[in-house]
């Protein structure tokens, strides 16, 4: 997070919010002194992660319209405003893939291509050219394990159902997705 210019957060929406494992990570990393500092005798705070941008990609079984109408997209809104915005990230882009259990394999593949293309374009903008699709196998891995697979992804790209571990995007280009467990 410290050296990144852009951080991509990908997670499923469970019970209207991010999984506890991700929340625990945030609670242990986005701490005073690193992500922000409170000012003495002042209600304001210093945002240490200013200048960084972010994208939040979420998956859920709930229809998008229902999530917005009933919950005001709380799973993304809290991450965007109360966590990342509080620490200085901006702008923060969001992508929500809803009604996962009803998506066809072709629709899931279309979403993966769209996310890979968006990531490559953004990476090109940051780096001034080149092909950055090699940075996105981990995103592909996580999207499959968070709901885009439903029996479709190769076994090494799925979460381990026996241990409950989920493969996650680490933001490390060229990492081996089979060892990127959290």
KEKE-3310 file (N, C-alpha, C; in steps of 0.2 Angstrom, whole numbers, plus 5000, padded with zeros to 4 digits):
npx = (5004:5010:5020:5012:5004:4991:4978:4969:4955:4947:4933:4920:4903:4897:4883:4880:4892:4910:4921:4926:4939:4946:4941:4948:4961:4962:4959:4971:4981:4978:4981:4983:4997:5002:4991:4984:4983:4978:4975:4982:4972:4962:4948:4951:4960:4975:4978:4987:4988:4986:4985:4985:4976:4961:4952:4938:4931:4918:4909:4893:4878:4866:4854:4859:4851:4843:4853:4857:4845:4840:4851:4859:4871:4880:4892:4901:4901:4905:4918:4923:4921:4922:4933:4944:4943:4944:4957:4964:4964:4960:4955:4942:4937:4923:4917:4904:4898:4884:4871:4877:4875:4866:4873:4878:4891:4897:4894:4902:4915:4915:4915:4927:4936:4933:4937:4951:4955:4952:4960:4973:4973:4973:4985:4993:4992:4997:5010:5015:5014:5016:5013:5002:4995:5000:5000:4987:4984:4981:4970:4961:4961:4956:4943:4937:4938:4930:4917:4915:4917:4909:4910:4918:4931:4948:4954:4966:4964:4954:4946:4951:4941:4942:4950:4945:4952:4955:4961:4970:4971:4987:4993:5005:5014:5017:5017:5015:5000:4995:5001:4997:4990:4980)
npy = (4994:5006:5009:5009:5016:5015:5005:4990:4984:4969:4960:4948:4952:4949:4946:4959:4966:4967:4952:4945:4942:4951:4963:4962:4963:4976:4982:4980:4986:4999:5009:5022:5033:5026:5025:5037:5051:5057:5074:5084:5091:5095:5092:5086:5076:5070:5064:5051:5043:5051:5056:5043:5032:5022:5006:4998:4982:4972:4957:4949:4940:4946:4956:4971:4982:4980:4980:4993:5000:4995:4994:5004:5002:4998:4989:4994:5007:5010:5005:5014:5027:5028:5021:5020:5034:5041:5039:5045:5041:5044:5049:5036:5022:5012:4995:4984:4968:4960:4948:4936:4922:4919:4922:4918:4907:4914:4927:4929:4927:4938:4949:4946:4949:4963:4968:4965:4972:4985:4986:4985:4996:5006:5003:5006:5019:5024:5019:5024:5017:5001:4984:4978:4967:4956:4958:4955:4941:4938:4945:4939:4926:4929:4934:4923:4914:4921:4920:4920:4908:4896:4882:4883:4888:4883:4870:4875:4888:4891:4895:4887:4875:4866:4872:4884:4895:4909:4913:4928:4944:4951:4963:4962:4961:4948:4938:4921:4914:4903:4902:4913:4915:4921)
npz = (5000:5004:4994:4982:4969:4964:4971:4970:4977:4979:4983:4989:4993:5008:5018:5017:5018:5018:5019:5035:5036:5027:5033:5045:5041:5036:5049:5055:5047:5042:5051:5064:5061:5051:5040:5043:5055:5070:5075:5088:5100:5091:5080:5067:5055:5049:5032:5027:5016:5004:4987:4982:4972:4970:4966:4969:4968:4968:4972:4972:4976:4977:4968:4960:4960:4971:4981:4981:4983:4996:5005:5001:4994:5004:5006:4997:4999:5013:5012:5003:5007:5022:5025:5014:5009:5021:5024:5014:5000:4983:4967:4970:4962:4958:4955:4953:4953:4951:4956:4955:4955:4945:4933:4917:4911:4900:4903:4915:4910:4901:4911:4917:4906:4904:4916:4916:4905:4909:4920:4913:4905:4914:4921:4910:4909:4921:4920:4908:4896:4888:4892:4904:4907:4913:4927:4931:4933:4946:4950:4942:4948:4961:4958:4952:4964:4972:4968:4954:4949:4952:4950:4938:4937:4935:4947:4954:4955:4963:4979:4994:4999:5009:5020:5020:5016:5005:4989:4985:4978:4978:4973:4968:4954:4943:4953:4959:4957:4963:4975:4982:4995:5008)
capx = (5000:5014:5023:5007:5000:4984:4977:4963:4952:4942:4930:4913:4899:4893:4879:4880:4899:4916:4922:4929:4947:4948:4940:4954:4967:4961:4960:4978:4985:4976:4982:4986:5004:5003:4986:4982:4985:4973:4978:4981:4967:4958:4944:4953:4965:4980:4977:4994:4988:4984:4989:4984:4969:4959:4947:4934:4927:4914:4904:4887:4872:4860:4853:4862:4846:4841:4858:4857:4839:4839:4857:4863:4878:4885:4898:4906:4901:4909:4925:4925:4921:4924:4940:4949:4943:4946:4964:4966:4963:4955:4948:4940:4932:4919:4913:4900:4896:4879:4867:4882:4873:4862:4877:4881:4899:4899:4894:4907:4921:4915:4917:4934:4939:4932:4941:4958:4956:4952:4967:4978:4972:4975:4992:4997:4992:5002:5017:5017:5014:5018:5007:5002:4990:5004:4998:4981:4982:4979:4963:4957:4961:4952:4937:4935:4937:4925:4910:4914:4918:4903:4912:4920:4938:4952:4955:4971:4962:4948:4947:4952:4935:4943:4952:4941:4956:4954:4967:4968:4976:4992:4996:5012:5014:5021:5017:5012:4993:4994:5004:4995:4985:4980)
capy = (5000:5012:5011:5008:5022:5013:4999:4987:4980:4964:4955:4947:4955:4944:4949:4967:4969:4963:4946:4947:4942:4958:4968:4961:4965:4983:4984:4979:4989:5006:5012:5029:5033:5023:5028:5043:5053:5062:5080:5085:5097:5096:5086:5084:5071:5070:5058:5049:5040:5056:5055:5036:5030:5015:5003:4993:4977:4968:4952:4947:4936:4951:4960:4977:4987:4979:4982:5000:5002:4993:4995:5010:4999:4998:4985:4998:5014:5010:5005:5020:5034:5028:5018:5023:5041:5044:5039:5050:5039:5048:5046:5029:5020:5006:4991:4979:4962:4957:4942:4931:4915:4919:4924:4913:4907:4919:4933:4929:4928:4945:4953:4946:4953:4970:4970:4965:4978:4991:4986:4986:5003:5010:5002:5009:5027:5025:5018:5027:5013:4994:4979:4977:4962:4951:4960:4953:4934:4937:4948:4933:4921:4931:4934:4916:4911:4925:4919:4920:4902:4891:4876:4884:4889:4877:4869:4879:4895:4892:4895:4880:4874:4862:4876:4891:4900:4912:4916:4935:4949:4955:4969:4960:4958:4942:4933:4915:4914:4897:4903:4920:4914:4925)
capz = (5000:5004:4988:4977:4966:4964:4975:4969:4982:4976:4988:4989:4998:5012:5023:5016:5019:5016:5023:5041:5034:5024:5038:5050:5037:5037:5056:5057:5043:5041:5058:5065:5060:5044:5036:5046:5061:5073:5077:5095:5101:5084:5078:5061:5055:5043:5028:5025:5009:4999:4981:4979:4969:4971:4963:4973:4964:4973:4969:4976:4973:4977:4962:4961:4962:4978:4986:4982:4986:5003:5009:4999:4993:5010:5006:4994:5002:5019:5010:4999:5011:5029:5026:5010:5009:5027:5024:5009:4994:4979:4967:4971:4957:4960:4950:4957:4949:4955:4954:4952:4954:4939:4927:4913:4910:4895:4906:4919:4906:4899:4916:4918:4901:4906:4922:4914:4900:4913:4923:4908:4903:4920:4922:4905:4910:4926:4918:4902:4891:4890:4893:4911:4909:4918:4934:4933:4935:4953:4950:4939:4953:4966:4955:4952:4970:4976:4966:4947:4946:4952:4946:4931:4937:4937:4954:4957:4955:4968:4986:4997:5003:5015:5025:5020:5013:4998:4985:4985:4974:4982:4970:4966:4947:4942:4958:4957:4960:4967:4982:4985:5000:5014)
cpx = (5004:5017:5018:5005:4993:4983:4970:4961:4946:4939:4923:4909:4895:4890:4880:4887:4904:4917:4926:4937:4949:4947:4946:4960:4967:4962:4967:4983:4984:4976:4985:4994:5006:4998:4984:4984:4980:4977:4977:4976:4963:4954:4946:4958:4969:4979:4984:4994:4985:4988:4988:4977:4967:4953:4944:4930:4924:4910:4899:4882:4866:4860:4856:4857:4844:4846:4858:4851:4838:4845:4861:4870:4883:4891:4903:4907:4905:4917:4928:4926:4924:4931:4945:4949:4945:4954:4968:4966:4958:4958:4948:4935:4929:4916:4910:4897:4891:4875:4872:4879:4868:4866:4879:4888:4901:4899:4900:4914:4921:4917:4924:4938:4939:4936:4949:4959:4956:4958:4973:4978:4975:4982:4996:4997:4997:5009:5019:5018:5016:5012:5007:4997:4994:5002:4991:4979:4979:4972:4959:4956:4956:4945:4934:4933:4931:4918:4910:4915:4912:4905:4916:4928:4942:4953:4960:4969:4956:4951:4948:4946:4936:4946:4949:4946:4954:4960:4965:4973:4980:4994:5003:5012:5019:5021:5013:5005:4992:4997:5002:4989:4986:4978)
cpy = (5006:5014:5011:5015:5021:5006:4997:4982:4975:4960:4954:4951:4950:4947:4957:4970:4965:4957:4949:4947:4948:4963:4968:4964:4973:4986:4984:4983:4997:5009:5019:5028:5030:5027:5035:5045:5058:5068:5082:5092:5099:5090:5083:5079:5072:5063:5056:5046:5044:5054:5048:5036:5023:5013:4998:4989:4973:4963:4951:4944:4941:4955:4967:4982:4986:4981:4989:5003:5001:4995:5001:5008:4999:4995:4989:5005:5015:5010:5011:5026:5033:5025:5021:5031:5044:5044:5043:5047:5043:5049:5039:5027:5013:5002:4985:4974:4959:4951:4937:4924:4914:4921:4918:4913:4912:4926:4934:4930:4935:4950:4952:4949:4960:4972:4970:4970:4984:4992:4988:4993:5008:5010:5006:5017:5028:5025:5021:5023:5006:4990:4977:4971:4956:4953:4957:4946:4934:4940:4942:4928:4923:4931:4927:4913:4915:4924:4919:4913:4897:4885:4877:4885:4883:4876:4874:4886:4896:4892:4888:4879:4870:4867:4883:4897:4902:4915:4924:4939:4952:4961:4968:4957:4953:4937:4927:4914:4908:4897:4910:4919:4919:4921)
cpz = (5000:4998:4982:4975:4966:4967:4972:4974:4979:4982:4987:4994:5002:5017:5023:5017:5017:5021:5029:5040:5032:5029:5043:5047:5038:5044:5058:5053:5042:5048:5058:5065:5053:5039:5037:5053:5064:5075:5084:5095:5095:5082:5071:5061:5049:5039:5025:5018:5003:4993:4978:4977:4971:4967:4968:4968:4968:4969:4974:4973:4973:4971:4964:4963:4969:4983:4987:4985:4994:5007:5007:4997:4998:5010:5002:4997:5008:5017:5007:5003:5018:5030:5021:5009:5015:5027:5018:5002:4990:4972:4968:4966:4960:4954:4954:4952:4953:4952:4951:4951:4948:4933:4924:4913:4905:4898:4911:4915:4903:4904:4917:4913:4902:4911:4920:4909:4904:4917:4919:4906:4908:4921:4916:4906:4916:4924:4912:4896:4893:4891:4900:4912:4913:4925:4936:4933:4942:4954:4948:4944:4958:4964:4955:4959:4974:4973:4958:4945:4946:4948:4940:4931:4938:4944:4957:4958:4960:4975:4989:5001:5009:5021:5025:5018:5006:4995:4984:4980:4979:4980:4968:4959:4946:4947:4956:4961:4964:4974:4985:4990:5006:5020)
residu = (UNK:UNK:UNK:UNK:UNK:UNK:UNK:UNK:UNK:UNK:UNK:UNK:UNK:UNK:UNK:UNK:UNK:UNK:UNK:UNK:UNK:UNK:UNK:UNK:UNK:UNK:UNK:UNK:UNK:UNK:UNK:UNK:UNK:UNK:UNK:UNK:UNK:UNK:UNK:UNK:UNK:UNK:UNK:UNK:UNK:UNK:UNK:UNK:UNK:UNK:UNK:UNK:UNK:UNK:UNK:UNK:UNK:UNK:UNK:UNK:UNK:UNK:UNK:UNK:UNK:UNK:UNK:UNK:UNK:UNK:UNK:UNK:UNK:UNK:UNK:UNK:UNK:UNK:UNK:UNK:UNK:UNK:UNK:UNK:UNK:UNK:UNK:UNK:UNK:UNK:UNK:UNK:UNK:UNK:UNK:UNK:UNK:UNK:UNK:UNK:UNK:UNK:UNK:UNK:UNK:UNK:UNK:UNK:UNK:UNK:UNK:UNK:UNK:UNK:UNK:UNK:UNK:UNK:UNK:UNK:UNK:UNK:UNK:UNK:UNK:UNK:UNK:UNK:UNK:UNK:UNK:UNK:UNK:UNK:UNK:UNK:UNK:UNK:UNK:UNK:UNK:UNK:UNK:UNK:UNK:UNK:UNK:UNK:UNK:UNK:UNK:UNK:UNK:UNK:UNK:UNK:UNK:UNK:UNK:UNK:UNK:UNK:UNK:UNK:UNK:UNK:UNK:UNK:UNK:UNK:UNK:UNK:UNK:UNK:UNK:UNK:UNK:UNK:UNK:UNK:UNK:UNK)
# end
